[in-house]
Amino acid sequence: MTDDAHDALAGRLKRTEVQRRTSSIPGRIIVQVLTEIPDGVESGWHTHPGEEVGYIVAGSVEMRISGADTLHLEAGSGFLIPPGTPHNAKDVGPGTGRMLSTYLVDPDAPLASFVDPPG
C-alpha cells in the first residue's frame, strides 16, 4: 500500500492507494484507492481513463455525473462511473466521507484528470 495516490485529486483529497495489479483485460490495470473527503469538500470535476466501481465506506456523498441524475450516496451504497465521464463528488456531512474505488484503467494515462464542469 502506498501513502497517497498520485493524481490530479491528491491535492484536494486524501487518497491512499490500496493495491495496483495487472488485469486479465488487455491494456488495463486494476487500481484500488481509499479516498477521504472532508465535510463540505468537493473533488472537482474530473475523469478517469476507465471504469470506476465505488463503494461508500462512511459518510454521505453527493455524486454528480455528467448526463445522469445526481446520486445521494450513504455508507453502504455502491456506484459506477463509465470511462471518461466527468463527475464530481462532494461530502455532504456530517463528518468525513470515505469511499473505496476500484479503477480498471489504461496504465499509460493519469488515474484522474481535472475537466471543466459540463454545460
C-alpha positions as CSV (number, residue, x, y, z in Angstrom):
1,M,0.0,0.0,0.0
2,T,1.3,3.5,-0.8
3,D,0.6,6.6,1.3
4,D,-1.1,8.7,-1.4
5,A,-2.5,8.1,-4.9
6,H,-0.5,10.4,-7.1
7,D,-3.1,12.0,-9.5
8,A,-4.9,15.3,-10.0
9,L,-7.1,14.8,-7.0
10,A,-4.3,14.2,-4.4
11,G,-4.1,18.0,-3.8
12,R,-7.8,18.2,-2.7
13,L,-8.5,14.9,-1.0
14,K,-6.6,12.3,1.0
15,R,-6.2,9.3,-1.4
16,T,-4.5,6.1,-0.3
17,E,-3.7,3.5,-3.0
18,V,-4.6,0.1,-1.6
19,Q,-3.4,-2.0,-4.5
20,R,-2.3,-1.9,-8.1
21,R,-2.4,-5.1,-10.2
22,T,-2.3,-6.2,-13.8
23,S,-5.7,-7.1,-15.2
24,S,-6.9,-10.0,-17.3
25,I,-8.3,-7.4,-19.7
26,P,-5.6,-6.5,-22.2
27,G,-4.4,-2.9,-21.9
28,R,-5.9,-2.4,-18.4
29,I,-4.7,-2.4,-14.9
30,I,-6.7,-2.5,-11.7
31,V,-6.1,0.2,-9.1
32,Q,-7.9,0.4,-5.8
33,V,-7.9,3.7,-3.8
34,L,-9.4,4.7,-0.5
35,T,-10.5,8.4,-0.7
36,E,-11.3,10.6,2.2
37,I,-13.3,13.7,1.6
38,P,-13.7,16.2,4.4
39,D,-17.1,17.6,5.3
40,G,-18.2,20.1,2.6
41,V,-15.3,19.5,0.2
42,E,-15.7,18.7,-3.5
43,S,-13.4,16.6,-5.6
44,G,-13.8,18.9,-8.5
45,W,-15.0,17.8,-11.9
46,H,-12.7,15.0,-13.2
47,T,-12.5,11.9,-15.4
48,H,-10.7,8.5,-15.2
49,P,-9.3,6.6,-18.2
50,G,-11.5,3.6,-17.5
51,E,-14.3,2.4,-15.2
52,E,-14.6,3.4,-11.6
53,V,-16.5,1.0,-9.4
54,G,-17.0,2.5,-6.0
55,Y,-18.5,1.9,-2.5
56,I,-19.2,4.4,0.2
57,V,-17.5,3.2,3.4
58,A,-18.6,6.1,5.7
59,G,-20.4,9.3,5.5
60,S,-22.7,10.9,2.9
61,V,-21.6,11.9,-0.6
62,E,-23.4,13.7,-3.4
63,M,-22.1,12.3,-6.8
64,R,-22.8,14.5,-9.8
65,I,-22.2,12.6,-13.1
66,S,-22.4,14.3,-16.5
67,G,-25.5,13.2,-18.3
68,A,-27.1,11.4,-15.3
69,D,-29.2,12.3,-12.2
70,T,-27.3,13.3,-9.1
71,L,-26.7,10.4,-6.7
72,H,-27.1,10.8,-3.0
73,L,-24.9,8.1,-1.5
74,E,-24.8,6.9,2.1
75,A,-22.4,4.4,3.7
76,G,-23.1,1.0,2.1
77,S,-24.0,2.5,-1.3
78,G,-22.3,1.5,-4.5
79,F,-21.8,3.4,-7.7
80,L,-20.3,3.1,-11.2
81,I,-18.7,5.8,-13.3
82,P,-18.3,5.0,-17.0
83,P,-14.8,5.6,-18.6
84,G,-14.1,9.2,-19.4
85,T,-17.3,10.5,-17.8
86,P,-16.9,13.8,-16.0
87,H,-18.1,13.6,-12.4
88,N,-17.8,15.5,-9.1
89,A,-18.1,14.1,-5.5
90,K,-19.0,16.3,-2.6
91,D,-19.1,15.2,1.0
92,V,-22.4,16.5,2.5
93,G,-21.5,15.6,6.1
94,P,-21.6,15.3,8.9
95,G,-18.0,14.2,9.1
96,T,-15.5,12.9,6.6
97,G,-16.8,10.7,3.8
98,R,-14.7,7.7,2.9
99,M,-15.1,5.8,-0.4
100,L,-13.3,2.8,-1.8
101,S,-12.9,2.9,-5.6
102,T,-11.6,0.3,-7.9
103,Y,-10.5,1.5,-11.3
104,L,-10.0,-0.6,-14.5
105,V,-7.8,1.8,-16.4
106,D,-5.2,2.4,-19.1
107,P,-1.8,2.1,-17.4
108,D,-0.3,4.8,-19.6
109,A,-2.9,7.5,-18.7
110,P,-3.2,9.6,-15.5
111,L,-5.6,7.9,-13.0
112,A,-7.6,11.2,-12.7
113,S,-7.6,14.4,-14.8
114,F,-9.5,17.6,-14.0
115,V,-12.0,18.8,-16.6
116,D,-14.3,21.8,-17.0
117,P,-17.8,21.3,-15.5
118,P,-20.4,20.2,-18.0
119,G,-22.8,22.7,-19.5
